């Protein structure tokens, strides 16, 4: 059975769910509901010098990454905490909590927008992670952009490594998927809210059946995906994801080569590496990846693209 309790970790207004050895906490960060999935040690103390933190793509539902976190944690013998933090408002709040703690504060900070999500991650790190803890930041999709922005805005963060999986860090509106989604996300966003609202009214069982039907064509469907996707259909979560997606199309323009170069030059243990297993509909192909740390254009993007697990295992040497 699940073990659910409130409070803990010195945080007020917290709901924690412990299941299968993993811990899920719902907290308010920047005034918005935030889900934190923790594998391995769930409490940081003086003995922990390293934290793996996964920053998700959009939608920023941490449940999609449960198997990834479990695998990463087991690679290191469950010695290091491996966490994932959701985007603000991308999770269905428990019954005792609301989507926002302070509506006016959340609106003023535009916490559900792209810039607000960056500040949300910075606030989470400053509030819940001790300054002396080294960080391995693992980003997926727009999570990679958020990582670059956090490193740029707060150089004092002790980032040991930043691993970027399927990075969307430039010209998103010009990508194949961006050309299709930009009109929807930017110009017809309110029209998209109607089907989202109607789906949110469906019973949970029907939502689950619909998700299983839509994802049934996948060759191997991870069991953790279905409940995560069902939670996304709560209405507000999906609407917040759509709102954030529209801002991504407008604001993710030129790649931040300066921040990338600055972090690559820190050395082998302080570099930014980008990982891609297959071409992504959110990238413009090989052309968009040609860039080298020394400023030349001769190095192919594939020269510094590796699989996420291979990067982490080779560079941090788990035993």
Buried (B, 14 or more C-beta within 10 A) or exposed (E): EEEEEBEEBEBEBBBBBBEEEBBBBBBBBBBBBBBBBBBBBBEBEEEBEBBBBBBBBBBBBBBBBBEBBBEBBEBBEBEBBBBBBBBBBBBBBBEEBBBBBBEEEBEEBBBBBBBBBBBBBBBBBEEBBEEEBBBBBBBBBBBBBBBBBBBBEEEEBBBBBBBBBBBBBBBBBEBBBBEEBBEBBBEEBEEBBEEBEEBBEBEEEEBBBBBBEEEEEEEEEBEBBBBBBBBBBBBBBBBBBBBBBBBBBEEBEEBBBEBBBBBBEEEEEBBBBBBBEEEBEBBBEEEBBBBBBEEEEEBEBEEBBBBBBEBBBEBBEEE
